[in-house]
Amino acid sequence: MKKHSPDTVQYALETTRVLYEPDHRIDTFGTTRFEFQLISEPMDTVGAVRLRTGEVEANKPMILRPDGYQEIEAEGFGEDAGKLFDWLEEKGAMPRILRYGFQFKRGQVKEELVHEPLEEVRGRLLEVAKKEGRPMQAVLEGVDDAWEICLLRFAMEMIEKSQGINLFDFKRRGLL
């Protein structure tokens, strides 16, 4: 991932939209893989949409770590990933479970340029996602040159939505 200015990172964080959210949340005691489709408009090509497809993996949350290991690892995302986590910390939006450690992995991403209006591509992807009903599928809209920041923003939202379930599971098993 290339290095972005703080303004670019901020813009990507604020404009990322989850158009279709997975039914499932991050598993408390196992690895979770979300499939994603991320659409964006390239700045250098008029009338086109870049469609990226791939997977993002969230490893199980861990609650017991020594103090020196409370950071978040973002394998395959580059330096700007840390800016997202700093931004969330500043906003007071860092999920509690993350304070104990979490790791993301991004798999291989396929990219294609579609020469259609954004609205048509968005509508078609949403229609297919609803029809297929895959429980781990996400459709996102974001910023083309900072698309990995958009993907990390989605992952952080999934963590926030999974936190209650994860905490309940830990408590139920007597781990908290």
N, C-alpha and C positions, 0 to 999 in steps of 0.2 A: 504494500500500500504506500502510495506516495505521501509525502508530508504536506499537510494543508495549513493554511493560515488559521488563526483562532476564529476569525469571522466566518470562514468557510465551514469549519466544524460546527460552529454555533448555528449557522443557517441550515446545515444538513440535519442537525438534531431537532430544530424547530419545525422543519417542513416535511419530515418523513411522515407518511401516512400508511397505516395498516388498513388496507382495503378489505381484506378477508383474513380473519383470524383463525388459527388452528383451534379445533375443539378440545384437544388435550393440552395439558400443562406439563411442566417439567417434572419428571419422575423424581421422587424423593430418594429412592434407593437404587437408581440405575441411570444409564445414559439415555438421553432423549435426542432424537434427530428430527428436526423440522425441515420440511421441503419449502423452498421459497421461490417465488417469481418476483423480481424487482424490476419495475419499469421506470424509465427516466427519459428525459428529452436531451439528446446531445446538443451542446452549445454550437457545434460546428456543422450541423446537418439540419436543414430545415425540412419539416414534414416527415420526420422519422422518430422512431421510438427505439431505445435500446432495451432489450429484454434479456435479463440475466436470470438464469435458473441454477439452482444448486441446493445444497443442504448446509445447515448450521447445526452443530452438535453441542449440547450442554451436558457436561458430566454431572453426576449426582452432587448435590450440595454436601459440604463437609462442615461440621460444627466444631470439631475439636482440632485446633492447630496451635502451635506455639505462637506467641505474639509477633515474632518476626515474619510470619508467613500469612498475614491477613490480607495481602494484596490479591487482586484478581489477575489471572493469567488470560491472555487473549492470543492464543497461538494462531499464526497466519494472518493477523490483522495489522501488524505494524505499529509504529510509534503513536499514531493519533488515537488509538484505542484508549490509551490512558487519559486523554483529554475528555472523553465521554464520561469516564468514571469520576474524574475530578469535578466535572460539570454537575453530575448527579449528586455528588457529595456536597457541593456548594449550595445546591437547591434543597438539601435535606431530603432528597428522594432516593437515597441509596437503600435498597431493601436490607432489612436486618440480617437475613440469612447470608448475604454476601460478605458481611463483616468477618465471616468465618472462612471465607475462601470459595472460589468458584472458578471454573475453567471453561473457556469456549474454544471450539475448533471449527474452522470453516473448511469445507471440502472443496473439491474442484467445482468451478463455476463455468457454465456455458453461456456464451454471449451471442446474440444475434441482433441485427439491425432490421427493424420492420418499417417499411415505408408506408405507414398509415397514420392517421391522426391519433393522438394520445387517447382521446375519448373512446374511439373504436377499439383500440387495443385493450384499454382498461375494461370496457364492457364485455368484450369477448372472454378475457381471462376470468372475470368474475362469474360469468355465465357457466364456463367450464368448471370452475372450482365448486360452485354450488351444485351443479349436476353430478359431479364425481363424488363430492362429499368426503374427500380424504381427510381424516382427523388430524393429520400433522402438516397440512398444507397452509401456507400463508401467501398472500398477494400483497405486495408493498409498492408504494410509489415514492420515489426519492430524487435525490440530486445526483446527476450523472457522474461528475468527477469525484464526488465524495460518497459513492454508493456503499462502501464498506462501513462508513460511519452510520449510514441509514440502517444497514443490516445489524450492526451492534445495538442501535437504538431499539430495533424490534426485539432483539434478544433480551435487552434489559426490561422491556415491557412484559415479556413473557415471564421473567423472573418475578417481577412485582406481582403479577397475577397468580403465580404459583406459590408465592411465599406462605400464604395462609394454609394451603394444603400441606406444604412441606413441614411447617411448624407443627401442625396437628399430627402428622405422621411421626415426627420425632418425639412429641409428647406421648403419643399413644404407645410407643415402644419404650418409653421410659428413658429416652436419650436427652431430654431437656428437663 
